[in-house]
Amino acid sequence: MDLLNTLVEKGLRRELPTRDEALAVLATSDDQLLDVVAAAGKVRREWFGRRVKLNYLVNLKSGLCPEDCSYCSQRLGSKAEILKYTWLKPDEAKAAAAAGVAGGAKRVCLVASGRGPTDKDVDRVSRTIEAIKEQHEGVEVCACLGLLSEGQADRLRSAGADAYNHNLNTSEGTYGDITTTHTYADRVDTVQQAQAAGLSACSGLIAGMGESDADLVDVVFSLRELDPDSVPVNFLIPMEGTPLAKDWHLSPQRCLRILAMVRFVCPDVEVRLAGGREVHLRSMQPLALHLVNSIFLGDYLTSEGQSGQTDLDMIADAGFEVEGSTTRTLPEHRATAAGGCGSHEGGCAPCGDPSEAALPGPSAAADADPAGDPGPVRTDLVAVRRRGAGTDLAPNA
């Protein structure tokens, strides 16, 4: 039985692939790419049909972060010419969220730069959550405020938050090369605090920071063990003024292989195509919909995305449909484990056994160029966000 058939069968049984199988997916050739997408697409459709969940970002506080994350335009010492503003008022955040909901967003993600919230910040965000929920009772609200202190997750949950996002970003072994002001363990602890408070955990990664295939597999396997309900996959947007501004390692084909690997490792989890899709996938974005079941609508925190209407047209043209507000996102076995909004925790089956692969095997994967040839650098596609929350211009939703 070849590799892809094995991975499909494991995905349908919610079994974990072996590390060698995951590495082999990343080592496949461009000639095999459509076969990889088709195989991972079978797993995606088994658990999520042809539905695409829309999410919308509201940047509550932009820039001036004391952390030194190398990939971030809001980092300490960043020279990126991004918008900088302090906390939005609850009514301002509510108005920004309304634009996303009007565009079809089922989840609003409230994000604030910084190491982590003070208790006063949690009070402020709690009022914002309550204001949004009052206007849009059925919308999911996810908070992303950095490292949490004891009791803060419970307070956010009590205010009406449905989920909490805190990404692992990269493997534990390479985390210190990307960030020095906090640790990988700090991030894991925050995700676990959110889960313990009954919040739906959202945690993912950033690809394209010079990591190896082994690093990518490490972080995705760590995410599988942590068991978040949603896994956002970001592709590095190399912003001028940051340490990684010249790091252009990704091609559309590599992005698709990464998304397929994530789907095989996390078959029944909401896999979200997040920042950088327009920059790196470009005209191949519709193919990614066969791998992910969730995307962000419109702009990101400090960079522009394609227009919300273009996103909606892309979904329809590719034969998919926007997930309705009353539709349960996660498969029943995960959703019913926690009750609630259908985006909450659940379990996964243990590892399966390795099998012989028809596609490149473990040795080929281990020795593969981690980046490949990304082709011409398209720096013209990176645009700083100048509209939406914190500006006088209408949002791009």
Disulfide bonds with the S-S distance in Angstrom:
none
